[in-house]
Amino acid sequence: MDVQKQYGDGAELVWEDRKRFCGLPLSFTRYQLVRKPGAWFKIFSNVGLLFSSIDEVNIYRVCDIDFHQSLFGKIFNTGVITLYSNDETKPTFVLKNVKNPYRVRDMISTYVEEQRKLYGIKLTEFHRHDG
């Protein structure tokens, strides 16, 4: 897939994977971490073959990362990474059964911190006030 054709000139694919079954990428769910320098840095989830549903979250909006790995995940080196964000439309973003989940979680966490520093965003700015 041509990332620049899909996301515009200057877009860079940082990471991509598919949802996996028994360690094999036998799914129509694709995940991409894409950076467009000077504009945005987002994670995308594209689900479907004939019809696609695409969700996205700006990386700097992620406020917490959760990680789960089942016994089969340990055997096949896959895991589920959940990103919690202050995004109104997609507050919970789940990357199901991705390969090398520890590396992916650390990579996303590093980019989140990098983007927060770049935009001068503090974690306290994410808290919602209900009531």
Backbone atoms as SQL, in Angstrom:
CREATE TABLE atoms (id INTEGER PRIMARY KEY, chain TEXT, resi INTEGER, resn TEXT, atom TEXT, x REAL, y REAL, z REAL);
INSERT INTO atoms VALUES
  (1, 'A', 1, 'MET', 'N', 0.839, -1.174, 0.000),
  (2, 'A', 1, 'MET', 'CA', 0.000, 0.000, 0.000),
  (3, 'A', 1, 'MET', 'C', 0.885, 1.238, 0.000),
  (4, 'A', 2, 'ASP', 'N', 0.532, 2.214, -0.805),
  (5, 'A', 2, 'ASP', 'CA', 1.275, 3.455, -0.898),
  (6, 'A', 2, 'ASP', 'C', 0.746, 4.431, 0.152),
  (7, 'A', 3, 'VAL', 'N', 1.534, 4.643, 1.188),
  (8, 'A', 3, 'VAL', 'CA', 1.124, 5.485, 2.315),
  (9, 'A', 3, 'VAL', 'C', 0.918, 6.929, 1.871),
  (10, 'A', 4, 'GLN', 'N', 1.795, 7.429, 1.022),
  (11, 'A', 4, 'GLN', 'CA', 1.652, 8.811, 0.572),
  (12, 'A', 4, 'GLN', 'C', 0.414, 8.994, -0.293),
  (13, 'A', 5, 'LYS', 'N', 0.059, 7.983, -1.044),
  (14, 'A', 5, 'LYS', 'CA', -1.162, 8.064, -1.846),
  (15, 'A', 5, 'LYS', 'C', -2.394, 8.094, -0.953),
  (16, 'A', 6, 'GLN', 'N', -2.356, 7.308, 0.133),
  (17, 'A', 6, 'GLN', 'CA', -3.503, 7.230, 1.032),
  (18, 'A', 6, 'GLN', 'C', -3.601, 8.433, 1.971),
  (19, 'A', 7, 'TYR', 'N', -2.460, 8.882, 2.518),
  (20, 'A', 7, 'TYR', 'CA', -2.484, 9.927, 3.549),
  (21, 'A', 7, 'TYR', 'C', -1.910, 11.268, 3.106),
  (22, 'A', 8, 'GLY', 'N', -1.407, 11.357, 1.883),
  (23, 'A', 8, 'GLY', 'CA', -0.888, 12.622, 1.378),
  (24, 'A', 8, 'GLY', 'C', 0.626, 12.672, 1.342),
  (25, 'A', 9, 'ASP', 'N', 1.143, 13.653, 0.610),
  (26, 'A', 9, 'ASP', 'CA', 2.594, 13.813, 0.460),
  (27, 'A', 9, 'ASP', 'C', 3.267, 14.012, 1.812),
  (28, 'A', 10, 'GLY', 'N', 4.396, 13.357, 1.987),
  (29, 'A', 10, 'GLY', 'CA', 5.169, 13.492, 3.212),
  (30, 'A', 10, 'GLY', 'C', 4.785, 12.511, 4.300),
  (31, 'A', 11, 'ALA', 'N', 3.715, 11.754, 4.115),
  (32, 'A', 11, 'ALA', 'CA', 3.288, 10.794, 5.142),
  (33, 'A', 11, 'ALA', 'C', 4.300, 9.653, 5.222),
  (34, 'A', 12, 'GLU', 'N', 4.615, 9.246, 6.452),
  (35, 'A', 12, 'GLU', 'CA', 5.583, 8.183, 6.695),
  (36, 'A', 12, 'GLU', 'C', 4.925, 7.077, 7.508),
  (37, 'A', 13, 'LEU', 'N', 5.071, 5.852, 7.066),
  (38, 'A', 13, 'LEU', 'CA', 4.581, 4.700, 7.809),
  (39, 'A', 13, 'LEU', 'C', 5.625, 4.341, 8.859),
  (40, 'A', 14, 'VAL', 'N', 5.253, 4.436, 10.132),
  (41, 'A', 14, 'VAL', 'CA', 6.165, 4.156, 11.231),
  (42, 'A', 14, 'VAL', 'C', 6.062, 2.685, 11.648),
  (43, 'A', 15, 'TRP', 'N', 4.839, 2.156, 11.654),
  (44, 'A', 15, 'TRP', 'CA', 4.591, 0.768, 12.057),
  (45, 'A', 15, 'TRP', 'C', 3.288, 0.308, 11.450),
  (46, 'A', 16, 'GLU', 'N', 3.216, -0.987, 11.114),
  (47, 'A', 16, 'GLU', 'CA', 1.949, -1.571, 10.692),
  (48, 'A', 16, 'GLU', 'C', 1.928, -3.049, 11.054),
  (49, 'A', 17, 'ASP', 'N', 0.727, -3.549, 11.247),
  (50, 'A', 17, 'ASP', 'CA', 0.523, -4.962, 11.548),
  (51, 'A', 17, 'ASP', 'C', -0.927, -5.299, 11.248),
  (52, 'A', 18, 'ARG', 'N', -1.243, -6.559, 11.383),
  (53, 'A', 18, 'ARG', 'CA', -2.608, -7.049, 11.238),
  (54, 'A', 18, 'ARG', 'C', -3.007, -7.766, 12.512),
  (55, 'A', 19, 'LYS', 'N', -4.286, -7.838, 12.743),
  (56, 'A', 19, 'LYS', 'CA', -4.804, -8.680, 13.817),
  (57, 'A', 19, 'LYS', 'C', -4.434, -10.114, 13.445),
  (58, 'A', 20, 'ARG', 'N', -3.955, -10.862, 14.423),
  (59, 'A', 20, 'ARG', 'CA', -3.436, -12.197, 14.148),
  (60, 'A', 20, 'ARG', 'C', -4.245, -13.290, 14.831),
  (61, 'A', 21, 'PHE', 'N', -4.261, -14.454, 14.194),
  (62, 'A', 21, 'PHE', 'CA', -4.844, -15.670, 14.743),
  (63, 'A', 21, 'PHE', 'C', -3.743, -16.713, 14.781),
  (64, 'A', 22, 'CYS', 'N', -3.471, -17.250, 15.974),
  (65, 'A', 22, 'CYS', 'CA', -2.392, -18.233, 16.152),
  (66, 'A', 22, 'CYS', 'C', -1.078, -17.708, 15.573),
  (67, 'A', 23, 'GLY', 'N', -0.840, -16.424, 15.738),
  (68, 'A', 23, 'GLY', 'CA', 0.406, -15.813, 15.289),
  (69, 'A', 23, 'GLY', 'C', 0.444, -15.448, 13.818),
  (70, 'A', 24, 'LEU', 'N', -0.567, -15.820, 13.045),
  (71, 'A', 24, 'LEU', 'CA', -0.577, -15.548, 11.608),
  (72, 'A', 24, 'LEU', 'C', -1.511, -14.386, 11.272),
  (73, 'A', 25, 'PRO', 'N', -1.089, -13.513, 10.353),
  (74, 'A', 25, 'PRO', 'CA', -1.919, -12.346, 9.999),
  (75, 'A', 25, 'PRO', 'C', -3.047, -12.706, 9.049),
  (76, 'A', 26, 'LEU', 'N', -3.992, -13.507, 9.535),
  (77, 'A', 26, 'LEU', 'CA', -5.112, -13.984, 8.720),
  (78, 'A', 26, 'LEU', 'C', -6.369, -13.179, 9.033),
  (79, 'A', 27, 'SER', 'N', -6.310, -11.895, 8.807),
  (80, 'A', 27, 'SER', 'CA', -7.414, -11.030, 9.192),
  (81, 'A', 27, 'SER', 'C', -7.526, -9.860, 8.229),
  (82, 'A', 28, 'PHE', 'N', -8.691, -9.265, 8.189),
  (83, 'A', 28, 'PHE', 'CA', -8.891, -8.058, 7.403),
  (84, 'A', 28, 'PHE', 'C', -8.871, -6.824, 8.297),
  (85, 'A', 29, 'THR', 'N', -8.256, -6.949, 9.462),
  (86, 'A', 29, 'THR', 'CA', -8.063, -5.815, 10.363),
  (87, 'A', 29, 'THR', 'C', -6.599, -5.416, 10.302),
  (88, 'A', 30, 'ARG', 'N', -6.351, -4.167, 9.889),
  (89, 'A', 30, 'ARG', 'CA', -4.989, -3.669, 9.748),
  (90, 'A', 30, 'ARG', 'C', -4.787, -2.453, 10.656),
  (91, 'A', 31, 'TYR', 'N', -3.607, -2.381, 11.230),
  (92, 'A', 31, 'TYR', 'CA', -3.249, -1.257, 12.095),
  (93, 'A', 31, 'TYR', 'C', -2.050, -0.538, 11.494),
  (94, 'A', 32, 'GLN', 'N', -2.061, 0.788, 11.555),
  (95, 'A', 32, 'GLN', 'CA', -0.945, 1.584, 11.055),
  (96, 'A', 32, 'GLN', 'C', -0.683, 2.762, 11.981),
  (97, 'A', 33, 'LEU', 'N', 0.582, 3.027, 12.188),
  (98, 'A', 33, 'LEU', 'CA', 1.024, 4.228, 12.893),
  (99, 'A', 33, 'LEU', 'C', 1.685, 5.087, 11.829),
  (100, 'A', 34, 'VAL', 'N', 1.092, 6.253, 11.552),
  (101, 'A', 34, 'VAL', 'CA', 1.526, 7.091, 10.438),
  (102, 'A', 34, 'VAL', 'C', 1.842, 8.496, 10.941),
  (103, 'A', 35, 'ARG', 'N', 2.955, 9.023, 10.443),
  (104, 'A', 35, 'ARG', 'CA', 3.379, 10.386, 10.807),
  (105, 'A', 35, 'ARG', 'C', 3.413, 11.235, 9.541),
  (106, 'A', 36, 'LYS', 'N', 2.861, 12.422, 9.663),
  (107, 'A', 36, 'LYS', 'CA', 2.984, 13.411, 8.598),
  (108, 'A', 36, 'LYS', 'C', 3.688, 14.607, 9.242),
  (109, 'A', 37, 'PRO', 'N', 5.027, 14.671, 9.080),
  (110, 'A', 37, 'PRO', 'CA', 5.818, 15.692, 9.780),
  (111, 'A', 37, 'PRO', 'C', 5.261, 17.099, 9.607),
  (112, 'A', 38, 'GLY', 'N', 5.168, 17.797, 10.730),
  (113, 'A', 38, 'GLY', 'CA', 4.657, 19.154, 10.728),
  (114, 'A', 38, 'GLY', 'C', 3.146, 19.254, 10.713),
  (115, 'A', 39, 'ALA', 'N', 2.457, 18.107, 10.605),
  (116, 'A', 39, 'ALA', 'CA', 1.001, 18.144, 10.537),
  (117, 'A', 39, 'ALA', 'C', 0.361, 17.279, 11.625),
  (118, 'A', 40, 'TRP', 'N', 0.590, 15.956, 11.609),
  (119, 'A', 40, 'TRP', 'CA', -0.048, 15.066, 12.576),
  (120, 'A', 40, 'TRP', 'C', 0.708, 13.762, 12.712),
  (121, 'A', 41, 'PHE', 'N', 0.324, 12.997, 13.742),
  (122, 'A', 41, 'PHE', 'CA', 0.893, 11.674, 14.020),
  (123, 'A', 41, 'PHE', 'C', -0.270, 10.861, 14.580),
  (124, 'A', 42, 'LYS', 'N', -0.750, 9.865, 13.822),
  (125, 'A', 42, 'LYS', 'CA', -1.974, 9.159, 14.193),
  (126, 'A', 42, 'LYS', 'C', -1.795, 7.649, 14.103),
  (127, 'A', 43, 'ILE', 'N', -2.668, 6.961, 14.833),
  (128, 'A', 43, 'ILE', 'CA', -2.762, 5.514, 14.713),
  (129, 'A', 43, 'ILE', 'C', -4.113, 5.204, 14.076),
  (130, 'A', 44, 'PHE', 'N', -4.096, 4.301, 13.099),
  (131, 'A', 44, 'PHE', 'CA', -5.290, 3.959, 12.336),
  (132, 'A', 44, 'PHE', 'C', -5.633, 2.489, 12.512),
  (133, 'A', 45, 'SER', 'N', -6.914, 2.194, 12.496),
  (134, 'A', 45, 'SER', 'CA', -7.425, 0.834, 12.478),
  (135, 'A', 45, 'SER', 'C', -8.354, 0.742, 11.281),
  (136, 'A', 46, 'ASN', 'N', -8.052, -0.177, 10.372),
  (137, 'A', 46, 'ASN', 'CA', -8.841, -0.351, 9.157),
  (138, 'A', 46, 'ASN', 'C', -9.394, -1.762, 9.171),
  (139, 'A', 47, 'VAL', 'N', -10.722, -1.885, 9.274),
  (140, 'A', 47, 'VAL', 'CA', -11.385, -3.182, 9.385),
  (141, 'A', 47, 'VAL', 'C', -12.267, -3.390, 8.165),
  (142, 'A', 48, 'GLY', 'N', -12.116, -4.535, 7.497),
  (143, 'A', 48, 'GLY', 'CA', -13.015, -4.884, 6.414),
  (144, 'A', 48, 'GLY', 'C', -12.306, -5.226, 5.124),
  (145, 'A', 49, 'LEU', 'N', -13.044, -5.890, 4.257),
  (146, 'A', 49, 'LEU', 'CA', -12.537, -6.267, 2.940),
  (147, 'A', 49, 'LEU', 'C', -13.306, -5.510, 1.860),
  (148, 'A', 50, 'LEU', 'N', -14.595, -5.765, 1.746),
  (149, 'A', 50, 'LEU', 'CA', -15.398, -5.084, 0.733),
  (150, 'A', 50, 'LEU', 'C', -15.784, -3.686, 1.178),
  (151, 'A', 51, 'PHE', 'N', -16.145, -3.546, 2.444),
  (152, 'A', 51, 'PHE', 'CA', -16.452, -2.252, 3.045),
  (153, 'A', 51, 'PHE', 'C', -15.483, -2.052, 4.191),
  (154, 'A', 52, 'SER', 'N', -14.916, -0.883, 4.297),
  (155, 'A', 52, 'SER', 'CA', -13.929, -0.617, 5.352),
  (156, 'A', 52, 'SER', 'C', -14.474, 0.349, 6.378),
  (157, 'A', 53, 'SER', 'N', -14.103, 0.096, 7.607),
  (158, 'A', 53, 'SER', 'CA', -14.363, 1.015, 8.709),
  (159, 'A', 53, 'SER', 'C', -12.997, 1.446, 9.238),
  (160, 'A', 54, 'ILE', 'N', -12.730, 2.739, 9.157),
  (161, 'A', 54, 'ILE', 'CA', -11.425, 3.249, 9.561),
  (162, 'A', 54, 'ILE', 'C', -11.591, 4.160, 10.765),
  (163, 'A', 55, 'ASP', 'N', -10.878, 3.826, 11.844),
  (164, 'A', 55, 'ASP', 'CA', -10.841, 4.662, 13.041),
  (165, 'A', 55, 'ASP', 'C', -9.434, 5.225, 13.171),
  (166, 'A', 56, 'GLU', 'N', -9.333, 6.382, 13.805),
  (167, 'A', 56, 'GLU', 'CA', -8.027, 7.001, 14.008),
  (168, 'A', 56, 'GLU', 'C', -8.011, 7.775, 15.315),
  (169, 'A', 57, 'VAL', 'N', -6.815, 7.886, 15.884),
  (170, 'A', 57, 'VAL', 'CA', -6.612, 8.679, 17.094),
  (171, 'A', 57, 'VAL', 'C', -5.280, 9.402, 16.956),
  (172, 'A', 58, 'ASN', 'N', -5.275, 10.697, 17.257),
  (173, 'A', 58, 'ASN', 'CA', -4.017, 11.433, 17.323),
  (174, 'A', 58, 'ASN', 'C', -3.192, 10.876, 18.476),
  (175, 'A', 59, 'ILE', 'N', -1.945, 10.595, 18.218),
  (176, 'A', 59, 'ILE', 'CA', -1.088, 9.946, 19.206),
  (177, 'A', 59, 'ILE', 'C', -0.960, 10.802, 20.479),
  (178, 'A', 60, 'TYR', 'N', -0.916, 12.115, 20.352),
  (179, 'A', 60, 'TYR', 'CA', -0.751, 12.949, 21.547),
  (180, 'A', 60, 'TYR', 'C', -1.968, 12.907, 22.465),
  (181, 'A', 61, 'ARG', 'N', -3.108, 12.440, 21.989),
  (182, 'A', 61, 'ARG', 'CA', -4.322, 12.350, 22.807),
  (183, 'A', 61, 'ARG', 'C', -4.357, 11.121, 23.707),
  (184, 'A', 62, 'VAL', 'N', -3.458, 10.164, 23.483),
  (185, 'A', 62, 'VAL', 'CA', -3.437, 8.948, 24.295),
  (186, 'A', 62, 'VAL', 'C', -2.977, 9.312, 25.703),
  (187, 'A', 63, 'CYS', 'N', -3.777, 8.921, 26.704),
  (188, 'A', 63, 'CYS', 'CA', -3.417, 9.236, 28.086),
  (189, 'A', 63, 'CYS', 'C', -3.058, 7.996, 28.893),
  (190, 'A', 64, 'ASP', 'N', -3.363, 6.800, 28.402),
  (191, 'A', 64, 'ASP', 'CA', -2.989, 5.580, 29.114),
  (192, 'A', 64, 'ASP', 'C', -2.934, 4.424, 28.129),
  (193, 'A', 65, 'ILE', 'N', -2.062, 3.466, 28.426),
  (194, 'A', 65, 'ILE', 'CA', -1.895, 2.287, 27.584),
  (195, 'A', 65, 'ILE', 'C', -2.026, 1.057, 28.466),
  (196, 'A', 66, 'ASP', 'N', -2.854, 0.117, 28.035),
  (197, 'A', 66, 'ASP', 'CA', -3.064, -1.131, 28.762),
  (198, 'A', 66, 'ASP', 'C', -2.608, -2.276, 27.867),
  (199, 'A', 67, 'PHE', 'N', -2.149, -3.345, 28.485),
  (200, 'A', 67, 'PHE', 'CA', -1.603, -4.469, 27.727),
  (201, 'A', 67, 'PHE', 'C', -2.048, -5.780, 28.353),
  (202, 'A', 68, 'HIS', 'N', -2.532, -6.702, 27.528),
  (203, 'A', 68, 'HIS', 'CA', -2.934, -8.035, 27.992),
  (204, 'A', 68, 'HIS', 'C', -2.342, -9.076, 27.055),
  (205, 'A', 69, 'GLN', 'N', -1.939, -10.182, 27.650),
  (206, 'A', 69, 'GLN', 'CA', -1.409, -11.278, 26.852),
  (207, 'A', 69, 'GLN', 'C', -1.896, -12.592, 27.444),
  (208, 'A', 70, 'SER', 'N', -2.605, -13.383, 26.644),
  (209, 'A', 70, 'SER', 'CA', -3.105, -14.684, 27.079),
  (210, 'A', 70, 'SER', 'C', -1.991, -15.725, 26.955),
  (211, 'A', 71, 'LEU', 'N', -2.295, -16.931, 27.368),
  (212, 'A', 71, 'LEU', 'CA', -1.334, -18.022, 27.220),
  (213, 'A', 71, 'LEU', 'C', -0.998, -18.229, 25.743),
  (214, 'A', 72, 'PHE', 'N', -2.025, -18.231, 24.873),
  (215, 'A', 72, 'PHE', 'CA', -1.765, -18.370, 23.441),
  (216, 'A', 72, 'PHE', 'C', -0.965, -17.183, 22.917),
  (217, 'A', 73, 'GLY', 'N', -1.226, -16.002, 23.462),
  (218, 'A', 73, 'GLY', 'CA', -0.454, -14.826, 23.083),
  (219, 'A', 73, 'GLY', 'C', 1.010, -14.985, 23.430),
  (220, 'A', 74, 'LYS', 'N', 1.285, -15.562, 24.584),
  (221, 'A', 74, 'LYS', 'CA', 2.680, -15.808, 24.975),
  (222, 'A', 74, 'LYS', 'C', 3.329, -16.822, 24.045),
  (223, 'A', 75, 'ILE', 'N', 2.577, -17.846, 23.681),
  (224, 'A', 75, 'ILE', 'CA', 3.112, -18.876, 22.777),
  (225, 'A', 75, 'ILE', 'C', 3.405, -18.287, 21.396),
  (226, 'A', 76, 'PHE', 'N', 2.479, -17.465, 20.865),
  (227, 'A', 76, 'PHE', 'CA', 2.620, -16.930, 19.511),
  (228, 'A', 76, 'PHE', 'C', 3.198, -15.507, 19.471),
  (229, 'A', 77, 'ASN', 'N', 3.626, -14.975, 20.627),
  (230, 'A', 77, 'ASN', 'CA', 4.196, -13.630, 20.733),
  (231, 'A', 77, 'ASN', 'C', 3.241, -12.561, 20.191),
  (232, 'A', 78, 'THR', 'N', 1.980, -12.638, 20.649),
  (233, 'A', 78, 'THR', 'CA', 0.990, -11.626, 20.301),
  (234, 'A', 78, 'THR', 'C', 0.335, -11.112, 21.584),
  (235, 'A', 79, 'GLY', 'N', -0.329, -9.975, 21.493),
  (236, 'A', 79, 'GLY', 'CA', -1.028, -9.429, 22.648),
  (237, 'A', 79, 'GLY', 'C', -2.004, -8.348, 22.241),
  (238, 'A', 80, 'VAL', 'N', -2.808, -7.943, 23.209),
  (239, 'A', 80, 'VAL', 'CA', -3.814, -6.908, 22.984),
  (240, 'A', 80, 'VAL', 'C', -3.359, -5.636, 23.691),
  (241, 'A', 81, 'ILE', 'N', -3.259, -4.563, 22.926),
  (242, 'A', 81, 'ILE', 'CA', -2.861, -3.264, 23.463),
  (243, 'A', 81, 'ILE', 'C', -4.079, -2.342, 23.377),
  (244, 'A', 82, 'THR', 'N', -4.455, -1.760, 24.510),
  (245, 'A', 82, 'THR', 'CA', -5.597, -0.842, 24.545),
  (246, 'A', 82, 'THR', 'C', -5.081, 0.556, 24.842),
  (247, 'A', 83, 'LEU', 'N', -5.445, 1.485, 23.992),
  (248, 'A', 83, 'LEU', 'CA', -5.067, 2.884, 24.162),
  (249, 'A', 83, 'LEU', 'C', -6.286, 3.652, 24.651),
  (250, 'A', 84, 'TYR', 'N', -6.138, 4.367, 25.746),
  (251, 'A', 84, 'TYR', 'CA', -7.205, 5.206, 26.278),
  (252, 'A', 84, 'TYR', 'C', -6.845, 6.654, 25.959),
  (253, 'A', 85, 'SER', 'N', -7.794, 7.370, 25.371),
  (254, 'A', 85, 'SER', 'CA', -7.508, 8.739, 24.957),
  (255, 'A', 85, 'SER', 'C', -8.629, 9.669, 25.389),
  (256, 'A', 86, 'ASN', 'N', -8.382, 10.957, 25.205),
  (257, 'A', 86, 'ASN', 'CA', -9.426, 11.944, 25.470),
  (258, 'A', 86, 'ASN', 'C', -10.176, 12.305, 24.191),
  (259, 'A', 87, 'ASP', 'N', -10.090, 11.447, 23.195),
  (260, 'A', 87, 'ASP', 'CA', -10.800, 11.630, 21.933),
  (261, 'A', 87, 'ASP', 'C', -12.292, 11.360, 22.163),
  (262, 'A', 88, 'GLU', 'N', -13.128, 12.277, 21.767),
  (263, 'A', 88, 'GLU', 'CA', -14.573, 12.159, 22.000),
  (264, 'A', 88, 'GLU', 'C', -15.190, 10.976, 21.254),
  (265, 'A', 89, 'THR', 'N', -14.764, 10.744, 20.015),
  (266, 'A', 89, 'THR', 'CA', -15.383, 9.707, 19.197),
  (267, 'A', 89, 'THR', 'C', -14.794, 8.322, 19.426),
  (268, 'A', 90, 'LYS', 'N', -13.549, 8.235, 19.887),
  (269, 'A', 90, 'LYS', 'CA', -12.887, 6.937, 20.069),
  (270, 'A', 90, 'LYS', 'C', -12.032, 6.979, 21.340),
  (271, 'A', 91, 'PRO', 'N', -12.676, 6.996, 22.528),
  (272, 'A', 91, 'PRO', 'CA', -11.889, 7.068, 23.768),
  (273, 'A', 91, 'PRO', 'C', -11.109, 5.794, 24.072),
  (274, 'A', 92, 'THR', 'N', -11.535, 4.661, 23.511),
  (275, 'A', 92, 'THR', 'CA', -10.831, 3.393, 23.701),
  (276, 'A', 92, 'THR', 'C', -10.485, 2.837, 22.331),
  (277, 'A', 93, 'PHE', 'N', -9.196, 2.632, 22.098),
  (278, 'A', 93, 'PHE', 'CA', -8.704, 2.171, 20.805),
  (279, 'A', 93, 'PHE', 'C', -7.951, 0.872, 21.046),
  (280, 'A', 94, 'VAL', 'N', -8.443, -0.245, 20.492),
  (281, 'A', 94, 'VAL', 'CA', -7.888, -1.564, 20.796),
  (282, 'A', 94, 'VAL', 'C', -7.134, -2.118, 19.597),
  (283, 'A', 95, 'LEU', 'N', -5.889, -2.515, 19.850),
  (284, 'A', 95, 'LEU', 'CA', -5.068, -3.200, 18.852),
  (285, 'A', 95, 'LEU', 'C', -5.057, -4.667, 19.257),
  (286, 'A', 96, 'LYS', 'N', -5.829, -5.490, 18.557),
  (287, 'A', 96, 'LYS', 'CA', -6.014, -6.882, 18.955),
  (288, 'A', 96, 'LYS', 'C', -4.957, -7.799, 18.345),
  (289, 'A', 97, 'ASN', 'N', -4.364, -8.606, 19.196),
  (290, 'A', 97, 'ASN', 'CA', -3.441, -9.664, 18.786),
  (291, 'A', 97, 'ASN', 'C', -2.363, -9.198, 17.808),
  (292, 'A', 98, 'VAL', 'N', -1.622, -8.155, 18.201),
  (293, 'A', 98, 'VAL', 'CA', -0.519, -7.671, 17.378),
  (294, 'A', 98, 'VAL', 'C', 0.766, -8.419, 17.738),
  (295, 'A', 99, 'LYS', 'N', 1.648, -8.531, 16.775),
  (296, 'A', 99, 'LYS', 'CA', 2.926, -9.215, 16.960),
  (297, 'A', 99, 'LYS', 'C', 3.877, -8.315, 17.758),
  (298, 'A', 100, 'ASN', 'N', 4.744, -8.931, 18.560),
  (299, 'A', 100, 'ASN', 'CA', 5.726, -8.211, 19.391),
  (300, 'A', 100, 'ASN', 'C', 5.058, -7.129, 20.243),
  (301, 'A', 101, 'PRO', 'N', 4.082, -7.494, 21.054),
  (302, 'A', 101, 'PRO', 'CA', 3.292, -6.481, 21.762),
  (303, 'A', 101, 'PRO', 'C', 4.092, -5.624, 22.744),
  (304, 'A', 102, 'TYR', 'N', 5.129, -6.187, 23.377),
  (305, 'A', 102, 'TYR', 'CA', 5.934, -5.381, 24.301),
  (306, 'A', 102, 'TYR', 'C', 6.653, -4.266, 23.548),
  (307, 'A', 103, 'ARG', 'N', 7.225, -4.600, 22.403),
  (308, 'A', 103, 'ARG', 'CA', 7.934, -3.616, 21.594),
  (309, 'A', 103, 'ARG', 'C', 6.965, -2.547, 21.082),
  (310, 'A', 104, 'VAL', 'N', 5.784, -2.974, 20.635),
  (311, 'A', 104, 'VAL', 'CA', 4.787, -2.034, 20.105),
  (312, 'A', 104, 'VAL', 'C', 4.295, -1.095, 21.209),
  (313, 'A', 105, 'ARG', 'N', 4.023, -1.647, 22.380),
  (314, 'A', 105, 'ARG', 'CA', 3.563, -0.816, 23.505),
  (315, 'A', 105, 'ARG', 'C', 4.620, 0.228, 23.859),
  (316, 'A', 106, 'ASP', 'N', 5.879, -0.185, 23.952),
  (317, 'A', 106, 'ASP', 'CA', 6.950, 0.753, 24.276),
  (318, 'A', 106, 'ASP', 'C', 7.130, 1.811, 23.191),
  (319, 'A', 107, 'MET', 'N', 7.016, 1.400, 21.927),
  (320, 'A', 107, 'MET', 'CA', 7.150, 2.334, 20.817),
  (321, 'A', 107, 'MET', 'C', 6.042, 3.389, 20.866),
  (322, 'A', 108, 'ILE', 'N', 4.804, 2.949, 21.063),
  (323, 'A', 108, 'ILE', 'CA', 3.687, 3.893, 21.124),
  (324, 'A', 108, 'ILE', 'C', 3.855, 4.832, 22.308),
  (325, 'A', 109, 'SER', 'N', 4.235, 4.291, 23.454),
  (326, 'A', 109, 'SER', 'CA', 4.445, 5.109, 24.650),
  (327, 'A', 109, 'SER', 'C', 5.511, 6.178, 24.408),
  (328, 'A', 110, 'THR', 'N', 6.581, 5.813, 23.747),
  (329, 'A', 110, 'THR', 'CA', 7.652, 6.765, 23.431),
  (330, 'A', 110, 'THR', 'C', 7.143, 7.874, 22.521),
  (331, 'A', 111, 'TYR', 'N', 6.383, 7.506, 21.486),
  (332, 'A', 111, 'TYR', 'CA', 5.851, 8.510, 20.568),
  (333, 'A', 111, 'TYR', 'C', 4.816, 9.406, 21.240),
  (334, 'A', 112, 'VAL', 'N', 4.029, 8.862, 22.152),
  (335, 'A', 112, 'VAL', 'CA', 3.057, 9.670, 22.890),
  (336, 'A', 112, 'VAL', 'C', 3.786, 10.755, 23.673),
  (337, 'A', 113, 'GLU', 'N', 4.821, 10.372, 24.402),
  (338, 'A', 113, 'GLU', 'CA', 5.590, 11.350, 25.185),
  (339, 'A', 113, 'GLU', 'C', 6.255, 12.376, 24.279),
  (340, 'A', 114, 'GLU', 'N', 6.792, 11.927, 23.155),
  (341, 'A', 114, 'GLU', 'CA', 7.439, 12.830, 22.197),
  (342, 'A', 114, 'GLU', 'C', 6.457, 13.869, 21.676),
  (343, 'A', 115, 'GLN', 'N', 5.255, 13.432, 21.313),
  (344, 'A', 115, 'GLN', 'CA', 4.250, 14.338, 20.777),
  (345, 'A', 115, 'GLN', 'C', 3.716, 15.300, 21.834),
  (346, 'A', 116, 'ARG', 'N', 3.566, 14.820, 23.063),
  (347, 'A', 116, 'ARG', 'CA', 3.126, 15.712, 24.153),
  (348, 'A', 116, 'ARG', 'C', 4.134, 16.826, 24.366),
  (349, 'A', 117, 'LYS', 'N', 5.415, 16.474, 24.368),
  (350, 'A', 117, 'LYS', 'CA', 6.465, 17.500, 24.534),
  (351, 'A', 117, 'LYS', 'C', 6.443, 18.472, 23.369),
  (352, 'A', 118, 'LEU', 'N', 6.276, 17.946, 22.161),
  (353, 'A', 118, 'LEU', 'CA', 6.252, 18.786, 20.965),
  (354, 'A', 118, 'LEU', 'C', 5.130, 19.818, 21.021),
  (355, 'A', 119, 'TYR', 'N', 3.943, 19.401, 21.481),
  (356, 'A', 119, 'TYR', 'CA', 2.786, 20.293, 21.555),
  (357, 'A', 119, 'TYR', 'C', 2.643, 20.984, 22.913),
  (358, 'A', 120, 'GLY', 'N', 3.524, 20.682, 23.870),
  (359, 'A', 120, 'GLY', 'CA', 3.461, 21.298, 25.186),
  (360, 'A', 120, 'GLY', 'C', 2.237, 20.884, 25.983),
  (361, 'A', 121, 'ILE', 'N', 1.825, 19.625, 25.838),
  (362, 'A', 121, 'ILE', 'CA', 0.628, 19.130, 26.514),
  (363, 'A', 121, 'ILE', 'C', 1.025, 18.424, 27.804),
  (364, 'A', 122, 'LYS', 'N', 0.353, 18.796, 28.879),
  (365, 'A', 122, 'LYS', 'CA', 0.580, 18.162, 30.182),
  (366, 'A', 122, 'LYS', 'C', -0.533, 17.155, 30.436),
  (367, 'A', 123, 'LEU', 'N', -0.237, 16.111, 31.183),
  (368, 'A', 123, 'LEU', 'CA', -1.212, 15.056, 31.447),
  (369, 'A', 123, 'LEU', 'C', -2.438, 15.602, 32.170),
  (370, 'A', 124, 'THR', 'N', -2.277, 16.608, 33.014),
  (371, 'A', 124, 'THR', 'CA', -3.408, 17.166, 33.753),
  (372, 'A', 124, 'THR', 'C', -4.448, 17.784, 32.829),
  (373, 'A', 125, 'GLU', 'N', -4.049, 18.128, 31.603),
  (374, 'A', 125, 'GLU', 'CA', -4.986, 18.692, 30.640),
  (375, 'A', 125, 'GLU', 'C', -5.967, 17.663, 30.123),
  (376, 'A', 126, 'PHE', 'N', -5.730, 16.368, 30.380),
  (377, 'A', 126, 'PHE', 'CA', -6.589, 15.324, 29.882),
  (378, 'A', 126, 'PHE', 'C', -7.747, 15.019, 30.812),
  (379, 'A', 127, 'HIS', 'N', -7.676, 15.415, 32.078),
  (380, 'A', 127, 'HIS', 'CA', -8.700, 15.023, 33.042),
  (381, 'A', 127, 'HIS', 'C', -10.036, 15.660, 32.709),
  (382, 'A', 128, 'ARG', 'N', -11.071, 14.842, 32.758),
  (383, 'A', 128, 'ARG', 'CA', -12.424, 15.336, 32.529),
  (384, 'A', 128, 'ARG', 'C', -13.036, 15.713, 33.872),
  (385, 'A', 129, 'HIS', 'N', -13.865, 16.723, 33.851),
  (386, 'A', 129, 'HIS', 'CA', -14.551, 17.133, 35.078),
  (387, 'A', 129, 'HIS', 'C', -16.034, 16.853, 34.906),
  (388, 'A', 130, 'ASP', 'N', -16.493, 15.803, 35.552),
  (389, 'A', 130, 'ASP', 'CA', -17.918, 15.438, 35.480),
  (390, 'A', 130, 'ASP', 'C', -18.654, 16.103, 36.642),
  (391, 'A', 131, 'GLY', 'N', -19.836, 16.573, 36.342),
  (392, 'A', 131, 'GLY', 'CA', -20.636, 17.107, 37.425),
  (393, 'A', 131, 'GLY', 'C', -21.089, 18.486, 37.252);
